[in-house]
């Protein structure tokens, strides 16, 4: 069995975490990585991606909604659960 490890790049809402303003204001790099994980089938990867998207909705909603629009009509079951934000 392979071990998968995903480390959050930026958790802006945690009191003990340092805010990485560069990733908040310019999230392109983060979303390029997320784009590769959006259709992943592994449960904790799906949860991590969903949590990261939820976090970015709080700090950069315009960019996050633009990202989600790309997957609005996806037929992938793993993507659909992440794009239910309306």
Order of alpha helices (4+ residues) and beta strands (2+ residues): alpha-alpha-alpha-alpha-alpha
